């Protein structure tokens, strides 16, 4: 990926700025690929993230704070995401009878089933995104990214 060609400039971009622009372009490409993989399931990337967090709870419900803490993309509208997933039948919201302020979210059987279908689409998308990078290069890249 040639940054200068993509942003259509003939000027030499300083290395630090070029690196940041490169990250942004790669991020956009990854988001586009993942969104395209999720589109047939009518699930956004953030909704997918919530479903995976809930599946990882191993049958234990999570509260909104837990979901927000574990989200890859931090956002303040977790409640809205959960509401949309409830409408789709993928999650349930349970209000604690002893403390009505305590709300717990759990994944439904339908939510688990859609995640199984999404998982195979995501594996294909991930392989496609990373097809030009060897396992050794991925390990190196992750080592470098850990420095952030």
N, C-alpha and C positions, 0 to 999 in steps of 0.2 A: 504494500500500500504506500504509494508516494503521496505524502501530505501536500506538498506544493502543487502537484497536479490536481488533486481532489479539490483544494480550495482555490485553484486557478490563480496562482501567483508565480511570478518569475523571480521574486526576491528570495534570497536565502533567509530562511527563518532561523533565529537562534535556537540552539539545541534544546534548551529548557522549554521554551515556548512550543517548539515542534513536538516535543515529547508529550506535553499536556494536550495539544491539539490531537495528536495521534491517539492518546487514551480516549478522548471524547469521540473520535470517529469510530474507534473499535467498539466502544460502549454502545453507540448508536446502532452499529451493525449487529451486535449481539442482541440488543433489545428488539430490533426489527425481526430477526430470525426467530427468537423465542415467541414474540407476539404472533407471528405467522403460524407457528406450531400450535399455539393455544387457541387461535381463532375458531377452528371447527368445534371446539368444546364450549364456546361462549364464556370463556374464563379469562380474566386479565392476569397479568404477571403477578400483581399484588394479591389477587384472590387465590391464585395458585400457591403463592407463598403461605398464605393463611391456612389453606388446606393441608399443605405439607407439614406445617408446624403442628396442626391438630392431629394429624396422623401419627406424628412423632411422639405425641403425648401418651401413646399406648393405652387408649381407652379412658384416660383421665381428662376431664375437662380443663380448659384454660380460661383465665380471665383476660379482659381486654389489655391490661397492662402487660401480661406475659406475652401476648401476641405482638404487641407493639415493640417490646424489647427484643424479640427474636426475629423480627422482620428484617430482611436483607435491605429493603428500602424503607427507612424510617419515615413514618407519616402520622399526621394527627387525625386522619379520617378512618381509623380502623373500624369504628362503629359502623360507618357507612358500608365498608367492605363486607363486614359481617352481615349487615342487613340484606345486601344483595345475595350473599351466599345462602341466607335463610330462605329468601324468595325462590331460589333455585332448588331448594331442598337438600343442599349439601352439608349444612350445619344446623344445629339446634342451639337456641339460647335458653338457659334455665336460670330463673331468678330464685335465689336462695330463700326459702320460707322464713328462716330465722333472722336473716339480714337482707332486706329487700334491695339494699344498695349493691349487694354482691351479685354479679352476673357471671355465669359460667357458660362457655361455648364448647360444644363438642361436635365432632364430625359424625355425620350420619352414614348409614350403609351406602346410600346413594352417592355420598361424597367420596367414600372409599372406592366405590366402583368407578367413578369418573376419573379419580386419580390413577387407577391402574391403567386406564386407557391413555391418559395424558402422559404417564411415565414412558410408554413406548414412543410416543411422538417426541418427547423431550430428548430421549436417548438419540433418536435420529437427528434432531436439530443440533445437539451438542457435538455429535460426530461430524456433521457437516461444517459447523463453525470452526472446529479444530482440525479439520482434515489435513491441513498443510503443516501441522506442527507435530513433531515426534514426541514420544513419551519423555525422552530425556530433556527436550526443549521445554516441555510443559513443567517438568520438575524445576528446571532453571528459572522459568518465568515465575512460578509460584514462590520460589526462594526470593527473587527480586521484589515481587509484589508484597511479600511479608515485611519488607523494610518500610512500607508505608505505615 
